[in-house]
């Protein structure tokens, strides 16, 4: 099967409340709501969400392409053992000069 190679990394993340400007008290709900509304109107925020949306859509389509829990080829016949030793022969040699 010709598929793209996928490399994965295992990592974790620890989230703590933060990233708020100094003049915003994260415990004050009204201040945080006002700040979020202000940020959500910025053009950078909208562009970032649109980009992340297309990346997420690509990942969802990959996950929906194949059901990893389905048993494919469950009716495969077991190969009979052969007494012949495996062999190979050279048919072509391609060289780049």
C-alpha positions in Angstrom: 0.0 0.0 0.0 1.4 3.4 -0.9 0.8 5.6 2.1 2.5 8.7 3.4 5.0 8.1 6.3 3.7 9.4 9.6 6.0 10.1 12.5 4.4 10.6 15.9 5.8 11.9 19.2 4.4 11.2 22.6 4.2 14.2 24.8 2.1 15.7 27.6 1.0 19.1 28.7 0.2 20.7 32.1 -2.2 23.5 31.9 -2.4 26.3 34.5 -4.4 29.5 34.2 -2.2 32.1 32.7 -1.3 34.2 29.7 -3.5 37.1 30.7 -2.2 40.6 30.5 -1.2 42.2 33.8 -4.3 44.5 33.9 -6.7 41.5 33.6 -7.6 39.6 36.8 -8.2 35.9 35.6 -10.6 35.4 38.6 -12.9 38.3 37.5 -15.3 36.7 35.0 -16.4 40.0 33.5 -12.8 41.2 32.7 -11.9 37.9 31.1 -15.1 37.9 29.0 -14.4 41.5 27.8 -10.8 40.6 27.0 -11.8 37.5 25.0 -14.4 39.5 23.0 -11.7 42.0 22.2 -9.2 39.3 21.1 -11.8 37.4 19.0 -12.4 40.5 16.9 -8.7 40.7 15.9 -7.8 39.7 12.3 -4.9 37.5 13.5 -7.3 35.4 15.7 -9.7 34.8 12.8 -6.9 33.9 10.4 -5.4 31.5 13.0 -8.7 29.8 13.5 -9.3 29.4 9.8 -5.9 27.8 9.4 -6.4 25.5 12.3 -9.8 24.6 11.0 -8.3 23.3 7.7 -5.6 21.4 9.5 -8.2 19.8 11.8 -10.4 18.9 8.8 -7.5 17.1 7.2 -6.9 15.1 10.4 -10.5 14.2 10.7 -10.7 13.0 7.1 -7.6 10.9 7.7 -9.2 9.3 10.7 -12.4 8.6 8.9 -10.7 7.0 5.9 -10.2 3.7 7.6 -11.8 2.1 10.7 -8.8 1.0 12.8 -11.0 -1.3 14.9 -12.6 -3.2 12.0 -11.1 -6.7 11.3 -10.0 -6.5 7.7 -8.9 -9.8 6.1 -10.3 -11.9 8.9 -11.1 -14.7 6.4 -7.5 -15.0 5.2 -6.4 -18.5 4.6 -3.3 -19.6 6.5 -0.4 -20.2 4.1 0.7 -23.7 3.7 4.2 -24.3 4.7 6.5 -25.1 1.7 9.6 -27.2 1.8 11.2 -24.9 -0.8 13.7 -22.4 0.4 13.0 -18.8 -0.7 15.1 -17.6 -3.6 15.5 -14.4 -5.7 17.3 -13.6 -8.9 18.5 -10.3 -10.4 16.4 -9.1 -13.4 17.7 -5.6 -14.0 20.4 -3.3 -12.6 19.7 0.4 -12.9 22.5 2.9 -12.5 22.5 6.6 -12.4 25.7 8.1 -13.8 
